[in-house]
Amino acid sequence: MISTGTAGRVTVTRDAAGRPFDWQLVTEGLLAIKSSPERPENAAVAVNYRNSWFYIDDSDLDSKSTFSLLGQIYQLQAGSAKRAGPEGVEGRMPGIISTSTPACCFQTGGL
């Protein structure tokens, strides 16, 4: 992959032949972000950015699972992950990480 050129403020990643790189080859359907000029009615998560809506379709279970995993990885990296488990068993059971998305970034459900 060779990353050259921009489209607005976004860097366009190109392959060795200079064609735009197809990121679906890397993600293999694990994460599909859709866009729309209108507010989506069927979004699991959505964000309005520069007059466009970017969202994950509520029926796309693979993308929702991948997005949840990315949220968990972010929480681990940010140090905000909390342990959950029965009281008094601290240290004897692996923790369960919360899958909540930071409220500052996304609108969930009922769009």
C-alpha positions as CSV (number, residue, x, y, z in Angstrom):
1,M,0.0,0.0,0.0
2,I,1.2,3.5,-0.8
3,S,-0.6,6.4,0.8
4,T,-0.6,9.5,-1.3
5,G,-3.0,12.3,-2.2
6,T,-5.9,13.7,-0.3
7,A,-9.7,14.0,-0.8
8,G,-10.6,17.1,1.2
9,R,-8.9,16.5,4.5
10,V,-8.7,12.7,4.2
11,T,-5.6,10.9,3.0
12,V,-6.5,8.6,0.1
13,T,-4.6,5.2,0.4
14,R,-3.5,3.8,-2.9
15,D,-2.1,0.5,-4.0
16,A,1.2,0.1,-5.9
17,A,-0.6,0.7,-9.2
18,G,-1.9,4.0,-7.9
19,R,-5.6,2.9,-7.6
20,P,-7.5,3.7,-4.4
21,F,-6.9,0.8,-1.9
22,D,-10.0,-1.4,-1.1
23,W,-10.0,-1.6,2.7
24,Q,-12.6,-4.4,2.5
25,L,-9.7,-6.7,1.5
26,V,-8.3,-6.1,4.9
27,T,-11.4,-6.1,7.1
28,E,-13.1,-9.0,5.1
29,G,-16.5,-7.8,6.1
30,L,-15.8,-7.4,9.8
31,L,-16.6,-3.7,9.9
32,A,-18.8,-1.9,7.4
33,I,-19.3,1.8,8.0
34,K,-22.1,3.2,5.9
35,S,-22.7,6.9,5.1
36,S,-25.8,8.9,4.2
37,P,-26.7,12.6,3.7
38,E,-29.8,11.9,5.8
39,R,-30.0,10.7,9.4
40,P,-30.2,6.9,9.3
41,E,-33.3,5.2,10.7
42,N,-31.7,1.8,11.2
43,A,-28.4,2.6,12.9
44,A,-26.9,0.8,15.8
45,V,-24.5,3.8,16.2
46,A,-24.3,7.0,14.2
47,V,-22.4,10.2,14.1
48,N,-22.9,13.3,12.0
49,Y,-19.7,14.7,10.7
50,R,-19.4,17.5,8.2
51,N,-23.0,17.2,7.0
52,S,-22.8,13.4,6.5
53,W,-24.1,10.6,8.7
54,F,-21.7,7.7,9.3
55,Y,-23.2,4.7,10.9
56,I,-23.3,0.9,11.5
57,D,-26.5,-0.7,10.3
58,D,-28.4,-2.3,13.2
59,S,-28.8,-5.6,11.3
60,D,-25.0,-5.9,10.7
61,L,-24.0,-8.2,13.6
62,D,-20.4,-8.6,12.5
63,S,-19.8,-4.8,12.4
64,K,-21.6,-4.3,15.7
65,S,-19.4,-7.0,17.3
66,T,-16.2,-5.5,15.8
67,F,-17.2,-2.0,16.9
68,S,-17.8,-3.3,20.5
69,L,-14.4,-5.0,20.5
70,L,-12.8,-1.7,19.3
71,G,-14.5,0.0,22.2
72,Q,-13.1,-2.5,24.7
73,I,-9.6,-2.1,23.2
74,Y,-9.9,1.7,23.5
75,Q,-11.0,1.4,27.2
76,L,-8.1,-0.9,27.9
77,Q,-5.6,1.5,26.3
78,A,-7.2,4.5,28.0
79,G,-7.1,2.8,31.4
80,S,-10.9,3.2,31.9
81,A,-11.7,-0.6,31.9
82,K,-13.2,-1.8,35.2
83,R,-13.2,-5.3,36.7
84,A,-16.5,-6.9,37.4
85,G,-17.1,-10.0,39.3
86,P,-18.5,-11.4,42.6
87,E,-17.4,-9.5,45.7
88,G,-14.6,-11.0,47.7
89,V,-13.2,-13.0,44.7
90,E,-10.9,-10.2,43.4
91,G,-7.9,-11.6,41.7
92,R,-9.3,-15.2,41.3
93,M,-11.5,-14.6,38.3
94,P,-10.8,-12.9,35.0
95,G,-12.5,-9.5,34.7
96,I,-15.3,-8.6,32.4
97,I,-14.8,-5.4,30.5
98,S,-17.7,-3.0,30.0
99,T,-18.8,-2.6,26.4
100,S,-20.3,0.9,26.7
101,T,-19.3,3.4,24.0
102,P,-18.1,6.9,25.2
103,A,-21.3,9.0,25.1
104,C,-19.3,12.0,23.7
105,C,-18.8,10.3,20.4
106,F,-21.9,8.4,19.3
107,Q,-25.7,8.5,19.4
108,T,-27.1,5.1,20.0
109,G,-30.5,3.6,19.4
110,G,-33.7,5.5,18.7
111,L,-32.2,7.8,16.1
